[in-house]
Amino acid sequence: MYESFEPLNREVLQVCTDWQVRPGGALNDHGDAAYDWSVIDRLTAVDERAGPLLRRLSGTVPHFAPYRERLRSARRRVVDGEHHWFTSPRVDSYHTVWMELHEDLLASLGREREG
């Protein structure tokens, strides 16, 4: 399952980076709604692709079951305009929950984070 997780992880990290930093390296001031919605649409797409993997994972290891709803909840809040739920470390944001999931998965497998 981890091999299926890795490409999704790279995509989530890129989407989170694109939410924070515009092409060319400028910080995203969120003044361009079209750009922001394009990133939110990408988050929605990767979250939908992550769903089946997370369901399989939680079916194998019930400890992982809450992650799916936590991620969906954060995504819904972002879509509803609470944009700090995308990457803020101060709430259970999509990025925060995803990183917790990643660390939990690595620990369960006895793996170290690469690079």
N, CA, C and O atoms as a Tinker XYZ file with bonds, in Angstrom:
   460  protein
     1  N      0.811000   -1.190000    0.000000    73     2
     2  CA     0.000000    0.000000    0.000000    64     1     3
     3  C      0.859000    1.260000    0.000000    63     2     4     5
     4  O      0.480000    2.282000   -0.571000    81     3
     5  N      2.018000    1.174000    0.647000    73     3     6
     6  CA     2.856000    2.376000    0.703000    64     5     7
     7  C      3.280000    2.819000   -0.693000    63     6     8     9
     8  O      3.401000    4.015000   -0.956000    81     7
     9  N      3.505000    1.864000   -1.582000    73     7    10
    10  CA     3.897000    2.218000   -2.947000    64     9    11
    11  C      2.777000    2.991000   -3.648000    63    10    12    13
    12  O      3.056000    3.835000   -4.499000    81    11
    13  N      1.533000    2.718000   -3.309000    73    11    14
    14  CA     0.405000    3.479000   -3.852000    64    13    15
    15  C      0.278000    4.845000   -3.178000    63    14    16    17
    16  O     -0.213000    5.802000   -3.777000    81    15
    17  N      0.721000    4.919000   -1.937000    73    15    18
    18  CA     0.644000    6.166000   -1.169000    64    17    19
    19  C      1.662000    7.194000   -1.659000    63    18    20    21
    20  O      1.360000    8.386000   -1.707000    81    19
    21  N      2.854000    6.750000   -2.019000    73    19    22
    22  CA     3.944000    7.671000   -2.369000    64    21    23
    23  C      3.579000    8.684000   -3.455000    63    22    24    25
    24  O      3.834000    9.874000   -3.265000    81    23
    25  N      2.988000    8.265000   -4.596000    73    23    26
    26  CA     2.647000    9.265000   -5.608000    64    25    27
    27  C      1.591000   10.265000   -5.119000    63    26    28    29
    28  O      1.645000   11.447000   -5.457000    81    27
    29  N      0.642000    9.787000   -4.329000    73    27    30
    30  CA    -0.358000   10.699000   -3.765000    64    29    31
    31  C      0.311000   11.686000   -2.811000    63    30    32    33
    32  O     -0.029000   12.869000   -2.787000    81    31
    33  N      1.257000   11.190000   -2.034000    73    31    34
    34  CA     1.976000   12.061000   -1.110000    64    33    35
    35  C      2.706000   13.168000   -1.863000    63    34    36    37
    36  O      2.641000   14.332000   -1.468000    81    35
    37  N      3.389000   12.820000   -2.929000    73    35    38
    38  CA     4.097000   13.840000   -3.717000    64    37    39
    39  C      3.111000   14.869000   -4.263000    63    38    40    41
    40  O      3.395000   16.067000   -4.272000    81    39
    41  N      1.969000   14.401000   -4.711000    73    39    42
    42  CA     0.976000   15.317000   -5.267000    64    41    43
    43  C      0.389000   16.229000   -4.189000    63    42    44    45
    44  O      0.218000   17.427000   -4.416000    81    43
    45  N      0.082000   15.672000   -3.029000    73    43    46
    46  CA    -0.434000   16.511000   -1.942000    64    45    47
    47  C      0.596000   17.564000   -1.556000    63    46    48    49
    48  O      0.245000   18.728000   -1.361000    81    47
    49  N      1.843000   17.178000   -1.444000    73    47    50
    50  CA     2.894000   18.148000   -1.107000    64    49    51
    51  C      2.987000   19.249000   -2.154000    63    50    52    53
    52  O      3.157000   20.418000   -1.809000    81    51
    53  N      2.878000   18.887000   -3.438000    73    51    54
    54  CA     2.941000   19.897000   -4.494000    64    53    55
    55  C      1.732000   20.831000   -4.445000    63    54    56    57
    56  O      1.876000   22.041000   -4.617000    81    55
    57  N      0.553000   20.278000   -4.214000    73    55    58
    58  CA    -0.650000   21.101000   -4.128000    64    57    59
    59  C     -0.543000   22.069000   -2.950000    63    58    60    61
    60  O     -0.912000   23.237000   -3.071000    81    59
    61  N     -0.041000   21.590000   -1.822000    73    59    62
    62  CA     0.128000   22.465000   -0.659000    64    61    63
    63  C      1.152000   23.560000   -0.937000    63    62    64    65
    64  O      0.954000   24.711000   -0.549000    81    63
    65  N      2.236000   23.206000   -1.602000    73    63    66
    66  CA     3.235000   24.207000   -1.981000    64    65    67
    67  C      2.615000   25.234000   -2.915000    63    66    68    69
    68  O      2.827000   26.436000   -2.751000    81    67
    69  N      1.852000   24.768000   -3.891000    73    67    70
    70  CA     1.233000   25.690000   -4.850000    64    69    71
    71  C      0.200000   26.590000   -4.186000    63    70    72    73
    72  O     -0.050000   27.695000   -4.667000    81    71
    73  N     -0.397000   26.143000   -3.101000    73    71    74
    74  CA    -1.328000   26.978000   -2.355000    64    73    75
    75  C     -0.575000   28.126000   -1.670000    63    74    76    77
    76  O     -1.094000   29.235000   -1.551000    81    75
    77  N      0.630000   27.850000   -1.230000    73    75    78
    78  CA     1.396000   28.827000   -0.477000    64    77    79
    79  C      2.289000   29.707000   -1.345000    63    78    80    81
    80  O      2.541000   30.864000   -1.010000    81    79
    81  N      2.770000   29.154000   -2.465000    73    79    82
    82  CA     3.747000   29.853000   -3.305000    64    81    83
    83  C      3.288000   29.792000   -4.757000    63    82    84    85
    84  O      2.967000   28.721000   -5.272000    81    83
    85  N      3.258000   30.942000   -5.409000    73    83    86
    86  CA     2.837000   31.019000   -6.809000    64    85    87
    87  C      3.983000   30.579000   -7.727000    63    86    88    89
    88  O      5.145000   30.571000   -7.320000    81    87
    89  N      3.646000   30.214000   -8.968000    73    87    90
    90  CA     4.711000   29.922000   -9.932000    64    89    91
    91  C      5.668000   31.122000  -10.009000    63    90    92    93
    92  O      5.235000   32.273000  -10.062000    81    91
    93  N      6.926000   30.840000  -10.014000    73    91    94
    94  CA     7.927000   31.895000  -10.011000    64    93    95
    95  C      8.478000   32.185000   -8.630000    63    94    96    97
    96  O      9.462000   32.912000   -8.493000    81    95
    97  N      7.846000   31.619000   -7.595000    73    95    98
    98  CA     8.389000   31.733000   -6.249000    64    97    99
    99  C      7.777000   32.805000   -5.366000    63    98   100   101
   100  O      8.154000   32.914000   -4.199000    81    99
   101  N      6.842000   33.605000   -5.879000    73    99   102
   102  CA     6.212000   34.641000   -5.043000    64   101   103
   103  C      5.211000   33.992000   -4.093000    63   102   104   105
   104  O      4.525000   33.036000   -4.454000    81   103
   105  N      5.139000   34.524000   -2.882000    73   103   106
   106  CA     4.143000   34.022000   -1.942000    64   105   107
   107  C      2.749000   34.250000   -2.520000    63   106   108   109
   108  O      2.491000   35.270000   -3.159000    81   107
   109  N      1.868000   33.306000   -2.293000    73   107   110
   110  CA     0.494000   33.450000   -2.771000    64   109   111
   111  C     -0.257000   34.348000   -1.795000    63   110   112   113
   112  O     -0.473000   33.979000   -0.641000    81   111
   113  N     -0.651000   35.526000   -2.265000    73   111   114
   114  CA    -1.413000   36.447000   -1.418000    64   113   115
   115  C     -2.909000   36.176000   -1.494000    63   114   116   117
   116  O     -3.703000   36.872000   -0.861000    81   115
   117  N     -3.292000   35.173000   -2.262000    73   115   118
   118  CA    -4.674000   34.729000   -2.418000    64   117   119
   119  C     -5.564000   35.815000   -3.002000    63   118   120   121
   120  O     -6.769000   35.854000   -2.755000    81   119
   121  N     -4.945000   36.696000   -3.784000    73   119   122
   122  CA    -5.703000   37.752000   -4.461000    64   121   123
   123  C     -6.246000   37.323000   -5.810000    63   122   124   125
   124  O     -7.029000   38.051000   -6.421000    81   123
   125  N     -5.847000   36.162000   -6.282000    73   123   126
   126  CA    -6.284000   35.660000   -7.592000    64   125   127
   127  C     -7.182000   34.444000   -7.344000    63   126   128   129
   128  O     -6.707000   33.322000   -7.164000    81   127
   129  N     -8.485000   34.699000   -7.341000    73   127   130
   130  CA    -9.449000   33.633000   -7.025000    64   129   131
   131  C     -9.370000   32.493000   -8.029000    63   130   132   133
   132  O     -9.531000   31.332000   -7.651000    81   131
   133  N     -9.128000   32.793000   -9.292000    73   131   134
   134  CA    -9.051000   31.736000  -10.309000    64   133   135
   135  C     -7.883000   30.798000  -10.005000    63   134   136   137
   136  O     -8.021000   29.578000  -10.105000    81   135
   137  N     -6.745000   31.361000   -9.637000    73   135   138
   138  CA    -5.589000   30.530000   -9.290000    64   137   139
   139  C     -5.907000   29.693000   -8.058000    63   138   140   141
   140  O     -5.688000   28.481000   -8.054000    81   139
   141  N     -6.422000   30.333000   -7.014000    73   139   142
   142  CA    -6.718000   29.603000   -5.786000    64   141   143
   143  C     -7.703000   28.466000   -6.047000    63   142   144   145
   144  O     -7.518000   27.363000   -5.534000    81   143
   145  N     -8.753000   28.723000   -6.844000    73   143   146
   146  CA    -9.721000   27.659000   -7.119000    64   145   147
   147  C     -9.103000   26.531000   -7.936000    63   146   148   149
   148  O     -9.495000   25.373000   -7.788000    81   147
   149  N     -8.149000   26.854000   -8.789000    73   147   150
   150  CA    -7.491000   25.783000   -9.541000    64   149   151
   151  C     -6.712000   24.866000   -8.595000    63   150   152   153
   152  O     -6.657000   23.654000   -8.806000    81   151
   153  N     -6.114000   25.444000   -7.556000    73   151   154
   154  CA    -5.377000   24.637000   -6.572000    64   153   155
   155  C     -6.357000   23.847000   -5.703000    63   154   156   157
   156  O     -6.113000   22.679000   -5.400000    81   155
   157  N     -7.457000   24.474000   -5.305000    73   155   158
   158  CA    -8.481000   23.769000   -4.518000    64   157   159
   159  C     -9.056000   22.606000   -5.333000    63   158   160   161
   160  O     -9.296000   21.527000   -4.790000    81   159
   161  N     -9.274000   22.822000   -6.624000    73   159   162
   162  CA    -9.767000   21.735000   -7.480000    64   161   163
   163  C     -8.770000   20.576000   -7.523000    63   162   164   165
   164  O     -9.169000   19.411000   -7.537000    81   163
   165  N     -7.488000   20.893000   -7.543000    73   163   166
   166  CA    -6.473000   19.835000   -7.535000    64   165   167
   167  C     -6.457000   19.099000   -6.202000    63   166   168   169
   168  O     -6.275000   17.882000   -6.167000    81   167
   169  N     -6.647000   19.829000   -5.102000    73   167   170
   170  CA    -6.736000   19.186000   -3.790000    64   169   171
   171  C     -7.926000   18.231000   -3.767000    63   170   172   173
   172  O     -7.812000   17.103000   -3.288000    81   171
   173  N     -9.060000   18.679000   -4.281000    73   171   174
   174  CA   -10.250000   17.842000   -4.322000    64   173   175
   175  C     -9.989000   16.577000   -5.130000    63   174   176   177
   176  O    -10.381000   15.483000   -4.722000    81   175
   177  N     -9.335000   16.724000   -6.263000    73   175   178
   178  CA    -9.054000   15.570000   -7.125000    64   177   179
   179  C     -8.131000   14.566000   -6.440000    63   178   180   181
   180  O     -8.391000   13.363000   -6.480000    81   179
   181  N     -7.068000   15.039000   -5.819000    73   179   182
   182  CA    -6.143000   14.098000   -5.157000    64   181   183
   183  C     -6.814000   13.472000   -3.938000    63   182   184   185
   184  O     -6.579000   12.301000   -3.639000    81   183
   185  N     -7.642000   14.233000   -3.234000    73   183   186
   186  CA    -8.359000   13.673000   -2.091000    64   185   187
   187  C     -9.306000   12.567000   -2.532000    63   186   188   189
   188  O     -9.420000   11.543000   -1.859000    81   187
   189  N     -9.980000   12.761000   -3.647000    73   187   190
   190  CA   -10.884000   11.720000   -4.154000    64   189   191
   191  C    -10.113000   10.467000   -4.564000    63   190   192   193
   192  O    -10.599000    9.351000   -4.377000    81   191
   193  N     -8.924000   10.641000   -5.115000    73   191   194
   194  CA    -8.111000    9.477000   -5.472000    64   193   195
   195  C     -7.541000    8.788000   -4.241000    63   194   196   197
   196  O     -7.282000    7.585000   -4.270000    81   195
   197  N     -7.344000    9.534000   -3.164000    73   195   198
   198  CA    -6.812000    8.949000   -1.932000    64   197   199
   199  C     -7.872000    8.125000   -1.196000    63   198   200   201
   200  O     -7.530000    7.229000   -0.425000    81   199
   201  N     -9.130000    8.415000   -1.423000    73   199   202
   202  CA   -10.215000    7.738000   -0.707000    64   201   203
   203  C    -10.152000    6.225000   -0.752000    63   202   204   205
   204  O    -10.163000    5.592000    0.303000    81   203
   205  N    -10.086000    5.614000   -1.933000    73   203   206
   206  CA   -10.039000    4.146000   -1.980000    64   205   207
   207  C     -8.821000    3.558000   -1.255000    63   206   208   209
   208  O     -8.935000    2.521000   -0.601000    81   207
   209  N     -7.682000    4.198000   -1.365000    73   207   210
   210  CA    -6.483000    3.716000   -0.675000    64   209   211
   211  C     -6.687000    3.779000    0.838000    63   210   212   213
   212  O     -6.340000    2.841000    1.556000    81   211
   213  N     -7.247000    4.883000    1.316000    73   211   214
   214  CA    -7.461000    5.024000    2.754000    64   213   215
   215  C     -8.514000    4.048000    3.263000    63   214   216   217
   216  O     -8.405000    3.556000    4.387000    81   215
   217  N     -9.523000    3.763000    2.461000    73   215   218
   218  CA   -10.517000    2.762000    2.861000    64   217   219
   219  C     -9.881000    1.378000    2.968000    63   218   220   221
   220  O    -10.161000    0.639000    3.912000    81   219
   221  N     -9.021000    1.020000    1.997000    73   219   222
   222  CA    -8.325000   -0.276000    2.062000    64   221   223
   223  C     -7.403000   -0.332000    3.269000    63   222   224   225
   224  O     -7.348000   -1.339000    3.975000    81   223
   225  N     -6.686000    0.748000    3.498000    73   223   226
   226  CA    -5.760000    0.800000    4.626000    64   225   227
   227  C     -6.509000    0.656000    5.947000    63   226   228   229
   228  O     -6.099000   -0.113000    6.817000    81   227
   229  N     -7.606000    1.394000    6.098000    73   227   230
   230  CA    -8.347000    1.315000    7.352000    64   229   231
   231  C     -9.062000   -0.022000    7.508000    63   230   232   233
   232  O     -9.336000   -0.443000    8.632000    81   231
   233  N     -9.373000   -0.700000    6.393000    73   231   234
   234  CA    -9.944000   -2.040000    6.476000    64   233   235
   235  C     -8.932000   -3.053000    6.965000    63   234   236   237
   236  O     -9.292000   -4.048000    7.595000    81   235
   237  N     -7.666000   -2.801000    6.674000    73   235   238
   238  CA    -6.585000   -3.681000    7.111000    64   237   239
   239  C     -6.131000   -3.334000    8.528000    63   238   240   241
   240  O     -5.889000   -4.218000    9.350000    81   239
   241  N     -6.019000   -2.027000    8.800000    73   239   242
   242  CA    -5.563000   -1.546000   10.108000    64   241   243
   243  C     -6.568000   -0.490000   10.585000    63   242   244   245
   244  O     -6.466000    0.673000   10.193000    81   243
   245  N     -7.523000   -0.874000   11.413000    73   243   246
   246  CA    -8.588000    0.045000   11.828000    64   245   247
   247  C     -8.099000    1.364000   12.438000    63   246   248   249
   248  O     -8.815000    2.365000   12.410000    81   247
   249  N     -6.909000    1.363000   12.976000    73   247   250
   250  CA    -6.320000    2.580000   13.551000    64   249   251
   251  C     -6.319000    3.735000   12.540000    63   250   252   253
   252  O     -6.386000    4.899000   12.936000    81   251
   253  N     -6.243000    3.427000   11.254000    73   251   254
   254  CA    -6.171000    4.457000   10.224000    64   253   255
   255  C     -7.540000    4.993000    9.792000    63   254   256   257
   256  O     -7.608000    5.947000    9.017000    81   255
   257  N     -8.613000    4.403000   10.273000    73   255   258
   258  CA    -9.961000    4.773000    9.825000    64   257   259
   259  C    -10.294000    6.256000   10.004000    63   258   260   261
   260  O    -10.907000    6.820000    9.097000    81   259
   261  N     -9.943000    6.921000   11.086000    73   259   262
   262  CA   -10.339000    8.326000   11.246000    64   261   263
   263  C     -9.709000    9.288000   10.236000    63   262   264   265
   264  O    -10.236000   10.379000   10.022000    81   263
   265  N     -8.607000    8.910000    9.620000    73   263   266
   266  CA    -7.935000    9.836000    8.706000    64   265   267
   267  C     -8.816000   10.244000    7.537000    63   266   268   269
   268  O     -8.781000   11.402000    7.121000    81   267
   269  N     -9.598000    9.329000    7.000000    73   267   270
   270  CA   -10.419000    9.658000    5.831000    64   269   271
   271  C    -11.380000   10.792000    6.149000    63   270   272   273
   272  O    -11.472000   11.757000    5.391000    81   271
   273  N    -12.089000   10.688000    7.250000    73   271   274
   274  CA   -13.057000   11.734000    7.595000    64   273   275
   275  C    -12.369000   13.042000    7.975000    63   274   276   277
   276  O    -12.870000   14.122000    7.658000    81   275
   277  N    -11.245000   12.953000    8.640000    73   275   278
   278  CA   -10.506000   14.174000    8.997000    64   277   279
   279  C    -10.043000   14.915000    7.749000    63   278   280   281
   280  O    -10.124000   16.141000    7.689000    81   279
   281  N     -9.557000   14.177000    6.753000    73   279   282
   282  CA    -9.130000   14.807000    5.503000    64   281   283
   283  C    -10.326000   15.397000    4.755000    63   282   284   285
   284  O    -10.262000   16.527000    4.270000    81   283
   285  N    -11.406000   14.640000    4.664000    73   283   286
   286  CA   -12.605000   15.132000    3.972000    64   285   287
   287  C    -13.166000   16.367000    4.662000    63   286   288   289
   288  O    -13.611000   17.302000    3.997000    81   287
   289  N    -13.148000   16.377000    5.980000    73   287   290
   290  CA   -13.643000   17.529000    6.734000    64   289   291
   291  C    -12.803000   18.771000    6.444000    63   290   292   293
   292  O    -13.345000   19.851000    6.209000    81   291
   293  N    -11.493000   18.616000    6.460000    73   291   294
   294  CA   -10.609000   19.754000    6.149000    64   293   295
   295  C    -10.848000   20.226000    4.722000    63   294   296   297
   296  O    -10.918000   21.430000    4.477000    81   295
   297  N    -10.973000   19.308000    3.786000    73   295   298
   298  CA   -11.213000   19.682000    2.388000    64   297   299
   299  C    -12.529000   20.443000    2.254000    63   298   300   301
   300  O    -12.583000   21.466000    1.571000    81   299
   301  N    -13.585000   19.960000    2.893000    73   299   302
   302  CA   -14.883000   20.650000    2.826000    64   301   303
   303  C    -14.772000   22.065000    3.353000    63   302   304   305
   304  O    -15.354000   22.990000    2.785000    81   303
   305  N    -14.036000   22.239000    4.426000    73   303   306
   306  CA   -13.889000   23.577000    5.005000    64   305   307
   307  C    -13.146000   24.497000    4.046000    63   306   308   309
   308  O    -13.491000   25.672000    3.919000    81   307
   309  N    -12.129000   23.972000    3.371000    73   307   310
   310  CA   -11.407000   24.771000    2.377000    64   309   311
   311  C    -12.366000   25.193000    1.263000    63   310   312   313
   312  O    -12.425000   26.367000    0.899000    81   311
   313  N    -13.108000   24.238000    0.731000    73   311   314
   314  CA   -14.053000   24.518000   -0.352000    64   313   315
   315  C    -15.104000   25.525000    0.101000    63   314   316   317
   316  O    -15.555000   26.348000   -0.695000    81   315
   317  N    -15.496000   25.469000    1.367000    73   315   318
   318  CA   -16.501000   26.392000    1.898000    64   317   319
   319  C    -15.945000   27.772000    2.232000    63   318   320   321
   320  O    -16.669000   28.632000    2.733000    81   319
   321  N    -14.649000   27.984000    1.954000    73   319   322
   322  CA   -14.064000   29.311000    2.130000    64   321   323
   323  C    -13.193000   29.491000    3.351000    63   322   324   325
   324  O    -12.641000   30.572000    3.556000    81   323
   325  N    -13.054000   28.469000    4.163000    73   323   326
   326  CA   -12.178000   28.551000    5.332000    64   325   327
   327  C    -10.775000   28.092000    4.900000    63   326   328   329
   328  O    -10.338000   26.985000    5.213000    81   327
   329  N    -10.105000   28.964000    4.187000    73   327   330
   330  CA    -8.879000   28.572000    3.490000    64   329   331
   331  C     -7.721000   28.219000    4.408000    63   330   332   333
   332  O     -6.783000   27.552000    3.974000    81   331
   333  N     -7.757000   28.646000    5.663000    73   331   334
   334  CA    -6.677000   28.249000    6.582000    64   333   335
   335  C     -6.709000   26.744000    6.850000    63   334   336   337
   336  O     -5.734000   26.190000    7.359000    81   335
   337  N     -7.814000   26.076000    6.517000    73   335   338
   338  CA    -7.900000   24.620000    6.679000    64   337   339
   339  C     -7.125000   23.871000    5.595000    63   338   340   341
   340  O     -7.093000   22.641000    5.591000    81   339
   341  N     -6.506000   24.606000    4.682000    73   339   342
   342  CA    -5.671000   23.974000    3.648000    64   341   343
   343  C     -4.318000   23.600000    4.234000    63   342   344   345
   344  O     -3.921000   22.437000    4.160000    81   343
   345  N     -3.596000   24.561000    4.817000    73   343   346
   346  CA    -2.219000   24.285000    5.246000    64   345   347
   347  C     -1.853000   24.794000    6.635000    63   346   348   349
   348  O     -0.721000   24.579000    7.069000    81   347
   349  N     -2.740000   25.447000    7.339000    73   347   350
   350  CA    -2.374000   26.030000    8.625000    64   349   351
   351  C     -2.007000   24.953000    9.646000    63   350   352   353
   352  O     -2.702000   23.945000    9.770000    81   351
   353  N     -0.913000   25.174000   10.373000    73   351   354
   354  CA    -0.556000   24.228000   11.443000    64   353   355
   355  C     -1.376000   24.462000   12.716000    63   354   356   357
   356  O     -1.262000   23.702000   13.677000    81   355
   357  N     -2.196000   25.508000   12.722000    73   355   358
   358  CA    -2.963000   25.858000   13.925000    64   357   359
   359  C     -4.311000   25.146000   14.021000    63   358   360   361
   360  O     -4.984000   25.203000   15.050000    81   359
   361  N     -4.695000   24.472000   12.931000    73   359   362
   362  CA    -5.950000   23.711000   12.913000    64   361   363
   363  C     -5.647000   22.332000   12.348000    63   362   364   365
   364  O     -4.520000   22.056000   11.938000    81   363
   365  N     -6.642000   21.479000   12.328000    73   363   366
   366  CA    -6.493000   20.137000   11.771000    64   365   367
   367  C     -6.613000   20.223000   10.241000    63   366   368   369
   368  O     -7.468000   19.582000    9.630000    81   367
   369  N     -5.731000   21.031000    9.646000    73   367   370
   370  CA    -5.791000   21.318000    8.212000    64   369   371
   371  C     -5.474000   20.067000    7.380000    63   370   372   373
   372  O     -4.969000   19.064000    7.884000    81   371
   373  N     -5.794000   20.173000    6.093000    73   371   374
   374  CA    -5.520000   19.036000    5.211000    64   373   375
   375  C     -4.046000   18.646000    5.296000    63   374   376   377
   376  O     -3.717000   17.470000    5.449000    81   375
   377  N     -3.178000   19.623000    5.198000    73   375   378
   378  CA    -1.742000   19.356000    5.247000    64   377   379
   379  C     -1.341000   18.723000    6.579000    63   378   380   381
   380  O     -0.573000   17.761000    6.602000    81   379
   381  N     -1.854000   19.255000    7.680000    73   379   382
   382  CA    -1.517000   18.731000    8.999000    64   381   383
   383  C     -1.951000   17.270000    9.136000    63   382   384   385
   384  O     -1.182000   16.430000    9.603000    81   383
   385  N     -3.176000   16.974000    8.730000    73   383   386
   386  CA    -3.689000   15.605000    8.841000    64   385   387
   387  C     -2.920000   14.675000    7.909000    63   386   388   389
   388  O     -2.586000   13.551000    8.284000    81   387
   389  N     -2.637000   15.144000    6.690000    73   387   390
   390  CA    -1.905000   14.310000    5.733000    64   389   391
   391  C     -0.520000   13.964000    6.267000    63   390   392   393
   392  O     -0.079000   12.819000    6.160000    81   391
   393  N      0.168000   14.950000    6.841000    73   391   394
   394  CA     1.508000   14.689000    7.368000    64   393   395
   395  C      1.447000   13.726000    8.559000    63   394   396   397
   396  O      2.328000   12.883000    8.729000    81   395
   397  N      0.403000   13.859000    9.379000    73   395   398
   398  CA     0.224000   12.925000   10.489000    64   397   399
   399  C     -0.014000   11.508000    9.965000    63   398   400   401
   400  O      0.551000   10.541000   10.477000    81   399
   401  N     -0.856000   11.401000    8.942000    73   399   402
   402  CA    -1.101000   10.106000    8.301000    64   401   403
   403  C      0.204000    9.514000    7.777000    63   402   404   405
   404  O      0.483000    8.333000    7.986000    81   403
   405  N      0.997000   10.334000    7.099000    73   403   406
   406  CA     2.259000    9.866000    6.531000    64   405   407
   407  C      3.190000    9.358000    7.635000    63   406   408   409
   408  O      3.762000    8.274000    7.517000    81   407
   409  N      3.340000   10.132000    8.692000    73   407   410
   410  CA     4.207000    9.718000    9.802000    64   409   411
   411  C      3.688000    8.436000   10.446000    63   410   412   413
   412  O      4.465000    7.542000   10.779000    81   411
   413  N      2.390000    8.356000   10.615000    73   411   414
   414  CA     1.782000    7.170000   11.228000    64   413   415
   415  C      2.004000    5.940000   10.350000    63   414   416   417
   416  O      2.306000    4.858000   10.852000    81   415
   417  N      1.856000    6.111000    9.056000    73   415   418
   418  CA     2.070000    5.003000    8.127000    64   417   419
   419  C      3.531000    4.547000    8.155000    63   418   420   421
   420  O      3.809000    3.348000    8.205000    81   419
   421  N      4.453000    5.495000    8.124000    73   419   422
   422  CA     5.872000    5.144000    8.189000    64   421   423
   423  C      6.202000    4.407000    9.487000    63   422   424   425
   424  O      6.920000    3.407000    9.474000    81   423
   425  N      5.677000    4.905000   10.603000    73   423   426
   426  CA     5.945000    4.263000   11.894000    64   425   427
   427  C      5.371000    2.850000   11.923000    63   426   428   429
   428  O      5.998000    1.933000   12.453000    81   427
   429  N      4.186000    2.675000   11.356000    73   427   430
   430  CA     3.560000    1.355000   11.331000    64   429   431
   431  C      4.364000    0.360000   10.509000    63   430   432   433
   432  O      4.377000   -0.836000   10.798000    81   431
   433  N      5.030000    0.868000    9.487000    73   431   434
   434  CA     5.828000    0.012000    8.610000    64   433   435
   435  C      7.277000   -0.116000    9.079000    63   434   436   437
   436  O      8.046000   -0.898000    8.520000    81   435
   437  N      7.649000    0.651000   10.105000    73   435   438
   438  CA     9.021000    0.630000   10.593000    64   437   439
   439  C      9.969000    1.286000    9.622000    63   438   440   441
   440  O     11.137000    0.905000    9.535000    81   439
   441  N      9.477000    2.278000    8.883000    73   439   442
   442  CA    10.310000    2.971000    7.888000    64   441   443
   443  C     10.677000    4.367000    8.394000    63   442   444   445
   444  O      9.987000    4.967000    9.218000    81   443
   445  N     11.777000    4.842000    7.868000    73   443   446
   446  CA    12.215000    6.215000    8.134000    64   445   447
   447  C     11.765000    7.101000    6.986000    63   446   448   449
   448  O     11.634000    6.646000    5.850000    81   447
   449  N     11.528000    8.379000    7.295000    73   447   450
   450  CA    11.216000    9.340000    6.240000    64   449   451
   451  C     12.458000    9.550000    5.399000    63   450   452   453
   452  O     13.559000    9.715000    5.923000    81   451
   453  N     12.267000    9.542000    4.082000    73   451   454
   454  CA    13.399000    9.741000    3.171000    64   453   455
   455  C     13.663000   11.227000    2.993000    63   454   456   457
   456  O     12.747000   12.049000    3.007000    81   455
   457  N     14.949000   11.552000    2.825000    73   455   458
   458  CA    15.419000   12.879000    2.485000    64   457   459
   459  C     14.760000   13.946000    3.209000    63   458   460
   460  O     15.075000   15.118000    3.003000    81   459
